[in-house]
Amino acid sequence: MIKAPDFDRKMLLLATSLARDAQNQTLLHAVLVALLDTLKVDGQEDGDQQKITLIRCMVRLVLQMMEEEGADLRRLVPILMSHLQAAHVVTSKVVKEGKELAFGNDLSWLWRSAYNAAVKGVGVWMENELTSMFGIASQLMEDSSAAALLEPETDIDSHRVIASFAHVAGQYFATRDQPQSSIRTLGLRTFTSEIDKLVALAQKVMTSKENDQEEMKRMSHIARLGLIYKAEILSELQDWDGLINTLKSMEGMQYVLLTTYEAFADILWKNKECPVHVLYAGFETILRLSSDQGVMSVQKFSRWLRAICTILLSGGRDADRAKALAYTQQAIDLLKEHGDITDTESDQHYPDSERSWLLATAFNTGVQCTRSLQKPEAKEWFEVAIALCQFVAGSPRQKV
């Protein structure tokens, strides 16, 4: 019909009416697709509005077909995504051109339909389909926010964070399982910028809804996971500066928990390619931030401090030993406050093995300094060792 030399769009409108009367959804969908194709060619002034209206009709029709018993989801889901993606193409063009968006209500319906369809598809659709649908929903929400004549819809940012997280996480997990290649590396680098946008948007929602405890909990959890995913990616890419900068950027983020710092420590420690200076900078930053933000676990502190001191003392330089001595004195201050806690299951218990290690390290370092005729420094290390004796059961205080 469309290819006929005397084709008139009214023919399609008639076919649409006949298909609807016959309740033939497959034919109706095919006619609507053909009608949309004619609009793409005509280039009418109000063409964008007509396109969105048609796309909305097609999306509604496909959603109805998906609800039918025995629906072929493998065929229908890609069709649904193609229509929603077409809507994004239209709306993003309007936004870029700075035109007034005359179909805001239609766009709101479209992003909600995309989001709800993806949520309903969890556990039913293919994983790549879910990832793509959440991505399309996020794009439509971004279009809606950018084109809003007044304030954007109150719940749009929260839904956009969830959709973006599902999209980024799905893509990341799929890429992580792929064999090493330049394309895989490029994909991982792209995810870091997407995660930055995700965390920024989550923080925006937390700022606007600080009195909503449930929302704060949900957004902070997503932001923390985003930071951990980014750290994993940067570690794999061996972008050590990026990883340390990400860690430092967490300063002042009150929603960051001890488990987040633990995850960063594990990522640094487990990567055998991580340079010693990066390992030291990472653990030092973790120790400082966890202490400053009041989320410190004495048990974790003791192990992180041991890692830092081991790195510093292995270099054999005077400046590094001075830093290690300062950290050891910091451990003594902590032991004065928490040294009498005997419950080994408590996070605030300083493990006996770490106390013994501190004592042995302080004493042995003092001996090494004595042998190298660095008597003032040796005296400081022996004083630290003597101070540690009171916190180590059965320690030979007199010998020290």
Protein Blocks (a to p, Z undefined) as FASTA:
>chain_A
ZZpmkbcfklmmmmmmmmmmnopaklmmmmmmmmmmmmmmnopaklmmmmmmmmmmmmmm
mmmmmmpghiafklmmmmmmmmmmmmmmmmmmmmmnopacfklmmmmmmmmmmmmmmmmm
gokacfklmmmmmmmmmmmmmmmmmmpmbdcdfklmmmmmmmmmmmmmmmmmmmmmpccd
fklmmmmmmmmmmmmmmmmmmmmmmmmmmmlmklmmmmmmmmmmmmmmmmmmmmmnopak
lmmmmmmmmgopakbcfklmmmmmmmmmmmmklcfklmmmmmmmmmmmmmmnopacfklm
mmmmmmmmmmmmmnopaklmmmmmmmmmmmmmmmmmmmmpmblkbmkbccfklmmmmmmm
mmmmmmmmmmnopaklmmmmmmmmmmmmmmmghiafklZZ
